[in-house]
Structure formats: structure tokens, C-alpha cells
Amino acid sequence: KVIQLIGAGKKVGWRGRENNTVPVQFGGSYSDYATVQEAMAKWKTALKDKLNINLSKASQYAPFSDLNQHCIFVIETYLYGVSDNAATYGITGPISSQSKAKIVDADIFMFRAEFRKIYRQALQHGYTAEGASALIANEYPMALTHEMGHLLGLGHQFSGIQSIMSYDFSGAELSPYDIEAIRELYTY
């Protein structure tokens, strides 16, 4: 399964939260917020009532190490990798308690400069400006949905089964495998 495990096969998710709710703050532009809402809605639908994700827009937020505020940051100028042949669109940093088998904090960092790097590569490979823009318009929601899966406790999926949690994105929709994995993670 794609579920993150620690220790002796313990599933790691958000456990013991007040009202079974995880508050997530978005710290980025309003144009990005709609994409964040759409991606989060997919996971909320898959979770049903097993976990409530309370997403809100924040103009101010604590540093990423604050355990009481879980954030999605869009960073404009940082390049995660220097290679022109690869891009890291985002990373998620979950912090887990091994003794309690639960996530205590997680933050997502999306790197806008990495998307611009891919845009430039697409132009060099013969895409029109419109085609390169369309590529990025498809990649951003996929990457964001993928990173949200990590925030919720899912790991990477490398078995070849279609999944938003693999690196072989075929769309921003959750696959039946993703839905089954997230529901299993939050079944106590």
C-alpha cells in the first residue's frame, strides 16, 4: 500500500485531533487558492467523514516549524534543483510521533520557479507559448494534489498502479487506489 508506515507497520495519520479536524492554512495568492481548494476537495470527498480538513486562507502565518499551524506555502523564486532536465514541484514535510503513530505537523512547499523551469524546457522542445502554459496549468493541480496526499499521510506509489501518489501523473484526479489507501489509513 501507499500508506506511510513507521516502526512495526503502524499506519501514520492525523489521530486524536479535536473534532477529528486538521486545520490547514494557505499562504499564497488568491489565484492559487482556488486550485488548492479544488485539490483539497478531492481528498475531503475521498475521506468522507473520517477526517475533516479545515482549509483557510491566511495573510499571516507562523514559521513552518509551528506545530499548531499546518501550511501550504507557494514560494516564488526558490529552485529546488539546479538540473534543467528535472523539476521538483513541491515537497511536504510531515513530522510524526512514532510512539503515538500519528502526524503532529505537516507543511507543503510548492516551488513556482520549478514550474517556470519546465515552461522554458517545453518552449525549447517545440511547444508554443500556449502549449507550454497548458502543460503547466495541468501539472500544478496534479503536483498540489500529490503533495496533499503526503500531508494526509500517504507515501509514494511505485508499483505501477495508477495513483496520484506516483511520479507518473496522468491527471489530477484521485484513482480508485488513492481513495482506497486514504480510507484505509483513516479506518481505526
C-alpha positions as CSV (number, residue, x, y, z in Angstrom):
1,K,0.0,0.0,0.0
2,V,0.9,3.6,-0.4
3,I,0.3,4.4,3.3
4,Q,3.3,5.6,5.2
5,L,4.3,3.2,7.9
6,I,6.6,3.6,10.9
7,G,8.0,1.1,13.4
8,A,6.3,-2.2,13.3
9,G,3.9,-1.5,10.5
10,K,2.0,1.3,12.2
11,K,-0.1,3.5,10.0
12,V,0.7,7.2,10.4
13,G,-2.1,9.7,10.0
14,W,-3.7,12.6,11.9
15,R,-5.0,11.0,15.0
16,G,-6.5,12.3,18.2
17,R,-7.3,15.7,16.8
18,E,-10.0,17.9,18.3
19,N,-13.3,17.1,16.4
20,N,-11.2,14.9,14.1
21,T,-10.2,18.2,12.3
22,V,-6.9,19.2,10.8
23,P,-6.6,23.0,10.2
24,V,-4.6,23.9,7.1
25,Q,-3.6,27.4,6.2
26,F,-2.8,28.5,2.7
27,G,-0.2,31.2,2.3
28,G,-0.2,32.3,-1.3
29,S,-2.0,34.3,-3.9
30,Y,-5.8,34.2,-4.3
31,S,-5.4,32.8,-7.8
32,D,-3.6,29.8,-6.3
33,Y,-6.2,29.4,-3.6
34,A,-8.9,28.2,-6.0
35,T,-6.6,25.4,-7.1
36,V,-5.7,24.5,-3.5
37,Q,-9.5,24.3,-2.7
38,E,-10.1,22.0,-5.7
39,A,-7.3,19.7,-4.8
40,M,-8.3,19.6,-1.1
41,A,-11.9,18.9,-2.1
42,K,-10.9,15.7,-3.8
43,W,-9.2,14.4,-0.7
44,K,-12.1,15.5,1.5
45,T,-14.6,13.6,-0.7
46,A,-12.4,10.5,-0.6
47,L,-12.1,10.8,3.2
48,K,-15.9,11.1,3.7
49,D,-16.2,11.9,7.4
50,K,-13.1,10.0,8.5
51,L,-11.1,13.3,8.8
52,N,-12.2,16.9,8.4
53,I,-9.7,19.2,6.7
54,N,-10.4,22.8,7.6
55,L,-8.7,24.9,4.8
56,S,-8.4,28.6,5.1
57,K,-6.5,31.5,3.5
58,A,-4.0,33.2,5.8
59,S,-2.3,36.5,5.2
60,Q,0.0,35.8,8.2
61,Y,1.2,32.5,9.5
62,A,3.7,31.1,11.8
63,P,7.1,29.7,10.7
64,F,6.8,26.2,9.2
65,S,8.0,24.7,12.4
66,D,4.9,25.8,14.3
67,L,3.1,22.6,15.3
68,N,-0.3,24.3,15.7
69,Q,-0.5,25.7,12.2
70,H,-0.1,23.5,9.1
71,C,0.5,25.5,6.0
72,I,0.7,25.3,2.2
73,F,3.4,27.8,1.1
74,V,3.9,28.8,-2.5
75,I,7.4,30.0,-2.9
76,E,8.1,32.1,-6.0
77,T,11.8,32.2,-6.6
78,Y,13.4,29.1,-5.0
79,L,14.7,26.4,-7.3
80,Y,14.8,23.1,-5.5
81,G,17.1,21.5,-8.1
82,V,19.6,23.0,-10.5
83,S,19.2,20.4,-13.2
84,D,17.3,21.7,-16.3
85,N,16.2,18.1,-17.0
86,A,14.1,17.6,-13.9
87,A,11.9,19.5,-11.6
88,T,10.7,19.2,-8.0
89,Y,7.4,20.9,-8.0
90,G,6.9,20.7,-4.3
91,I,7.8,18.9,-1.1
92,T,5.9,18.1,2.1
93,G,7.5,17.8,5.5
94,P,5.4,15.6,7.8
95,I,6.5,15.3,11.4
96,S,5.4,12.1,13.1
97,S,5.3,10.8,16.6
98,Q,6.5,7.2,16.4
99,S,5.2,6.3,19.9
100,K,1.7,7.5,19.1
101,A,1.8,6.6,15.4
102,K,0.4,10.0,14.3
103,I,1.3,13.0,12.3
104,V,1.8,16.0,14.6
105,D,2.7,18.6,11.8
106,A,3.0,18.8,8.1
107,D,3.7,21.7,5.7
108,I,3.7,21.8,1.9
109,F,6.1,23.9,-0.1
110,M,5.3,24.5,-3.8
111,F,8.1,25.9,-5.9
112,R,6.8,28.2,-8.6
113,A,10.3,28.7,-10.1
114,E,10.4,24.9,-10.8
115,F,7.2,25.3,-12.9
116,R,8.8,28.2,-14.8
117,K,11.8,25.9,-15.5
118,I,9.5,23.3,-17.0
119,Y,7.8,26.0,-19.1
120,R,11.1,27.1,-20.5
121,Q,12.1,23.5,-21.3
122,A,8.8,23.0,-23.1
123,L,9.5,26.0,-25.3
124,Q,12.9,24.6,-26.1
125,H,11.3,21.3,-27.1
126,G,9.0,22.9,-29.6
127,Y,5.9,23.8,-27.5
128,T,4.1,27.0,-28.4
129,A,3.7,29.5,-25.5
130,E,0.1,28.4,-25.3
131,G,1.0,24.8,-25.2
132,A,3.7,25.3,-22.5
133,S,1.2,27.3,-20.5
134,A,-1.4,24.5,-20.8
135,L,1.3,22.0,-19.7
136,I,1.9,24.0,-16.5
137,A,-1.8,24.5,-16.0
138,N,-2.2,20.7,-15.9
139,E,1.0,20.0,-13.9
140,Y,0.3,22.4,-11.0
141,P,-3.0,20.8,-9.8
142,M,-1.5,17.3,-10.1
143,A,1.5,18.2,-8.1
144,L,-0.6,20.0,-5.4
145,T,-2.9,17.1,-5.1
146,H,0.1,14.7,-4.8
147,E,1.6,16.9,-2.0
148,M,-1.7,17.0,-0.2
149,G,-1.6,13.2,-0.2
150,H,1.7,13.4,1.7
151,L,0.3,15.9,4.1
152,L,-2.5,13.4,4.9
153,G,-0.1,10.5,5.4
154,L,0.3,8.8,2.1
155,G,3.7,7.8,0.7
156,H,4.9,7.3,-2.9
157,Q,3.4,4.6,-5.0
158,F,6.0,2.9,-7.3
159,S,4.2,-0.4,-8.1
160,G,2.9,0.8,-11.5
161,I,-0.7,1.0,-10.3
162,Q,-2.3,4.3,-11.4
163,S,-2.1,6.7,-8.5
164,I,-1.7,10.5,-7.8
165,M,1.0,9.4,-5.4
166,S,3.3,8.1,-8.2
167,Y,5.6,10.2,-10.2
168,D,3.8,9.2,-13.4
169,F,0.9,11.7,-13.2
170,S,-1.8,11.1,-15.7
171,G,-4.2,13.6,-14.3
172,A,-5.1,15.5,-11.1
173,E,-7.9,13.1,-10.2
174,L,-7.6,10.5,-7.4
175,S,-7.5,6.9,-8.7
176,P,-9.6,4.2,-7.0
177,Y,-6.3,3.1,-5.5
178,D,-5.7,6.5,-3.9
179,I,-9.3,6.5,-2.5
180,E,-8.9,3.0,-1.0
181,A,-5.5,3.9,0.5
182,I,-6.7,7.1,2.2
183,R,-9.8,5.4,3.6
184,E,-7.7,2.5,4.9
185,L,-5.4,5.0,6.6
186,Y,-8.2,6.6,8.5
187,T,-10.1,3.4,9.4
188,Y,-9.4,2.8,13.0
